[in-house]
């Protein structure tokens, strides 16, 4: 593939090109770019990355960190500037239920005690504005 518009009318980066905020790519490339920015943002707050893009039959967990002794699962939500739906609104009940199931599967697959303290955070990105929301489900 050599670039194109991917049905949006907006140019995108050719396959293999460096994706940046100014150089949009495919959905996967864009997601990876913003997950990297979220990782850097959280590492700057002292979080320690232990996993990324972990998949279960219910879906994917974008990033997994330790924050002290708490296992933190992070959902990264990006919406470009001017999008009709804000990043926070895109976290539906169905998505949160799937994440909760994936978190249980993650803990079990890693052999961690089921009472391991954990939380689900979201990094919400609207345009270039990035915000951390901790503990989005209880």
Buried (B, 14 or more C-beta within 10 A) or exposed (E): EEEBEBEEEEEBBEEEEEBEBEBBBBEEBBBBBBBBBBBEBBEEEEBEBEBBEBEBEBBBBBBBBEBEEBBBBBBBBBBBEEEEEEBBEBBEEEEBEBBBBBBBBBBEEEEEEEEEEBBBBBBBBBEEEBEBBEEBBE
